[in-house]
Amino acid sequence: PLINDGPEVLETLSAISRDEAFEALARQRMGAKYFGGITYGHNNEPTFDTSKDKSRYNQLNLAGGLNFPLLGTLQKEKIGKLETETATMESKHRSNMLLLNNLVALRKAYITLWIEQQKEEMAMLFLNTEAETAHILQERQAQGLVLPVDRLEFLAVYHDVKRDLAASKLRQTRALRIICLVTGRKWDMTKKLKIPSLPSIDGKKIDLTIHPDVVFQNNLVSQYEKLFAAKKRIDREGNLAIGSTLTRDFPGSTGNGAYITFSMTGPIKDIGSKDQARLAAASDLNRAKQEELFIRLKLDGQVEESLAMAAYSAADVNARTSHLIVMA
């Protein structure tokens, strides 16, 4: 459970919260929008078209209403929402993969600590014989049974073990550092570790469809399919505005009105040409599908290689056990 408390995991959770906030903001910005404005000005204009007399007055104008996005404008809002959804998906995927990798790193580090403890225990048993061995070798050298160089060669083995013991301490330190980073807290080696116990694996029942990489890539393909559908003539922007006005002249009286406006803009070169945005979306969709296939093939290969390595390791243990019995 402590892998959820690692600093990297907490960092990715913050990124998820940020992207979810952007996703909610994109949804809020979709659809109808209100508008309003106020204008106050001074007018000095002819009383009528050919008159030299002028009317001077101040005017207050109020306007407000709703603006509805159409055509490419609406599609761009949909695309923006899909892109924020994709960003949230990516953040969650990074978090899931980090949790998975941290679990693997934690298991490897724990196994390393346990192995090094076993080796350290055997090394200490061996080093406890150094004084007795040195005494016996000294006596045999005095008796002419052992040459000085041979005595030194025997004793050099103890220095090799001391060196290996120092290397073991280094590996334990590194393993502990990994566990501290993964769990987000400090640990020490004050107790003897229990033998590692990992869940059993049946190679025939491994389901790669639930692997975070596969799940993410499937969702990504789905998002690109939606983007492909949305990216159709997005440069043809349109808006429908419905509003009302209120006017007050000084001196004068108050008037009001209502209006409806439709507007559309688009690049001239877009007329009769290929929809480049849609072509780009099609390329992204195809790339995502190929990446999905690549991930599946890679994971299949990793599973087969891991199972073969496990079978080899089991056979190697059996072979070494046989040799150990013979040496005993």
Steps between C-alpha positions, in 0.01 A plus 500: 500500500786743568584534130208745486691734734812546286586858399485417128153347539373802694647723228306314229181524707543877505542496123179297468312756711634782281400327175155410635449869587595598141261234370214639709588853382483389135152354558387826665617700198298295251162606358310827527675808638347820631618843396422853606623851446438862585584809291467867591586767247438851365339551157519809277315416177275669238134520584429325167707402194535839326449725800768740620347504845642253746365317799722460798417235761652230719403136459515192723485155332459165677525167315494138614408151390624147424761382250475144364810342336440326167700314233875494566470715811289232669732226376804678643333507840437125474862445397623706796293286737634178343858626531458578870347154549805352330734698726314365806528147360875543454544625858304204638702263282827642633369449852394139430832414337691665783309292756571184300870581458530597866350167604754316286785716633383445859490121453845493341645720773349284777631182335843662468499586872401147596769346276770730634397420858543128428839560338606726788407231752705236316792740459509575872501126579798461270687803638464361853747224399774748399692502828500119533600453136783754527632321810496157332669633186770670711574170674517306173729759347729462802495124443590546135169359378379830349698757306468867607342590165241222540415621851442853364292356215276320750456813712427716193166322473389673820581837348293404195205418726541830686494679165187308397345592836563868431346460154200334662457800732507726193227295327290509817538878518388537139203267552396692812525827309260364236254388770518844665428677168215264412326517838579862589650423840831406664585137579790327674625142521450425868312175453555178314276487196249227434551289191343673196159363405375588153164405344513191279470556127326279244630594157187372329274730704692826454254762369684779319177690428505641855860622476505882542684548169238300308204665676642848437576433134149363441351813655737715296385337175142571602586867564671534161193351333287770663752768397494370143121533496516851650772640271285566194529844336584658834624822332144592396397685813144611567298672773133571562429797727161587651485826692304805608586868525394792714572860394461825696555842344577813705288698438247258358324180590579128541480244219558127474545228242593139432714335235636169376832467315672213321863533398746264327867533410752270336823508299457544124759233426291250694233501226534187288822385672573193709416517868854507642385490863306181430799346319720576802240344733492189282880472528480532880234230513707263287810569711308421820376170354852398398630595846230282656614202289865567589421509874308173484781325312763639737311388810437156351873465440586619852260248653642211296858604583420534872335157514798345319739672743298370795519145363877534448548638853308209651714251306817686603400478869446125467840454331683705762321313782628170354858633490463626859395151617805351329737755659341441841 
